[in-house]
Amino acid sequence: MTVNISPAGGVAAQFFTDDGVPLAGGKLYSYVAGSSTPQTVYTSSSGVTAWSNPIILNSAGRVSGSGEIWLTNNLAYKFILNNSADVLIASYDNVSGIGDDASVLAFEALLAGSTGASLVGYLPASGPATTVQAALIALQAQDANLTALASINGGQIAGLRNKIINGSMATDQRNSGAAQTITAGAALAYTVDRFYGYSTGANVTGQQVAGTSPNAFLYRFTGAASVTKIGFAQRIEDLNCQDLAGKTAKLSVDLSNSLLTTVTWTAYYANTANTFGTLASPTRTLISTGTFTVTSTLTRYNTSITIPSAATTGIEIELSVAAQISGTWSIGDFQLELGSTATTFEQRSIGLELALCQRYLPAFNASSITSYISSAAVSSNVSFVNMFVPFSVKTRVAATGISVSNFAHFSFSSSAGVIIATAISYSSVVSTDGASVTLSISGGSGAGAVYFNNAAGQLLFTGCEL
């Protein structure tokens, strides 16, 4: 049994008459609080031995024996103090042991109740003191979604909720912001990282362009006579979007068009894992499609998409316009997230976004002349240099080829001197961690390093995209 020391006569207490004389032979009765029902008190903290009721005080007016009175936890008492002739000296009601947790439990229950927040004080950084309840009411008045904020859309409100990689259009490893011709009727052309474009009827130009805050960049198509359609899309790897299957997703994007007023959105899923086919022979299943009515002013649009439970194989989101025979079409802050609520665009760090992109495109761009690509190049004869190029990020699949700015942008430096390459080729697949490349040279042998000799130098490893 749990007992607590009594605040009335608990330890070495001494009782007196009203005249200050020790209450010799005094009697201390114990009852249930607010009643005349006797209630037991104990001689020690063990709660085993009960006192007589009443307790008879000694000649010094003290509790004899242990000199202690212990009360049962969670019980309230009434004490009656009489003299030896049973004449009332004092009465004490609703007394609980020191450390009794009944009041604490009652207070906890009160806090947990519907009015608990009104009992907790809150001192703002500025302004008068208030209560938590008042502060929450004020916040709720400003944000109708406050009650759902902790798990909005059934998932996290914080980072990595956007399934689209490079939705800000900030990473452009292929073109470094230069204009790109999208050839009509050709295979899809990858543009800014992770996005591809296509056109029918006539060639168009696509380019990463500077935006206006909060859009640091946009991707912009410039129309041309005879154009019948322009498409811009991203294919999302199955491992990055399986959690959307069987749920509602929200598509949000910034759009403007100086000529047309309709942008069509279309969602697909791959028939087999990460295999979407080609533009001419797609292997994908339509999820749904719809339109946004746009203007020449960049505006944010959103729509809900019901993702079927079968869509565990990868998702493709495409935006398209029809006859963009002139003018421009701008796209920015592309986002696909779990749930039916459109949240603000997720601004991920540029370093993180670049790493996410390099899973699909290992790229090396010269930051300056003498930017080194590999310090482990070896020329086994006077005609070839073999080098292993490690990737910064493990790729989705092993690369199958390379694309370079110009073979003459590569130099081999060894003890024999510096030799400019006469050709460059993809030599072999090593793994998703790197690949081997061969440079053709004229003269020179031994170990050395390969570097860009031109600030426009570029080496892209292809075949990792979806």
Secondary structure, 3 states (H helix, E strand, C coil): CCEEECCCCCECCECECCCCCECCCCEEEEEECCCCCECCCECCCCCCCECCCCEEECCCCEECCCCECEEECCCCEEEEEECCCCCEEEEEEEECCCCCCHHHHHHHHHHHCCCHHHHCEECCCCCCCEEHHHHHHHHHHHCCCHHHHHHHHHCCCCCCCCCCCCCCCCCCCCCCCCCEEECECCCCEECCCCEEEEEECCCEEEEEEECCCCCCEEEEEECCCCCCEEEEEEEECHHHHHHHCCCEEEEEEEEEECCCCEEEEEEEEECECCECECCCCECEEEEEEEEEECCCCCEEEEEEEECCCCCCCCEEEEEEECCCCCCEEEEEEEEEEECCCCCCCCCCCHHHHHHHHHCCCCEEECCCCCEEEEEEEEECCCCEEEEEEECCCCCCCCCCEEEECCHHHEEEEECCEEEECCEEEEEEEEECCEEEEEEECCCCCEEEEEEECCCCCEEEEECCCC
